[in-house]
Amino acid sequence: MKASRKADKSMTFYVNSKKKSAPKEIAQGIAACISRHKTAWEEIVLLCIGSDRITGDCLGPYVGHQLSDYVLEGLTVYGTIHRPVHALNLSRAIQLINRRHPHALLIAVDASLGTRRHLGYISIGNGALYPGSGVQKELPAVGDIFITGIVNTSGFLEQMTLQTTRLSQVVTLGDSIAQGILMAFCHPCSYAATASCATRLCFKK
């Protein structure tokens, strides 16, 4: 679902998903945001939000699907193509996460609409996501850190815009985000290792 953010603007990073260096820049942005997070945490939860029924809104589930191929120690993923987290079950998913992971750092991933010059960019920052706000849906804010991919332009018939978004745009954004997350937490010289105070193990299933 198309999201907006409430964030520390000085710590919002914008990454062009088409650049070869995009995964590295995403990993560095995640590490920087984690280092600024003040509350103690014991694990990381990735909440990948969106519907698999709408092309532009399937960015979150696509990222979750990509990450579900890996075993990630200390990192749990919610929201995949097969088990999406969307407007109808988001509140229930948040309650489940709060119960199962009371001391987690929550990173929310969602699609977004933006200006034409930012099309294909990824934004990363500290603060909560407000899923659905761009398409006039009132849903609970979620996340300590947000990652959004700008899948299309905003300003006119947003719901229709999401439905007519090119799949190639979503795949390019999703691949960059998934690779950046893996680089942040699973690389032997993990960018987030110092921020998380732990080297995380991951391997493909």
Secondary structure, 3 states (H helix, E strand, C coil): CCEEEEECHHHCEEEECCCCCHHHHHHHHHHHHHHHCCCCCCEEEEEEECCCCCHHHCHHHHHHHHHCCEEECCEEEECCCCCCECCCCHHHHHHHHHHHCCCEEEEEEEEEEECHHHCCEEEEEEEEEEECHHHCCCCCCECCEEEEEEEEECCCCHHHHHHCCCHHHHHHHHHHHHHHHHHHHHCCCCCCHHHHCCCCCEEEC
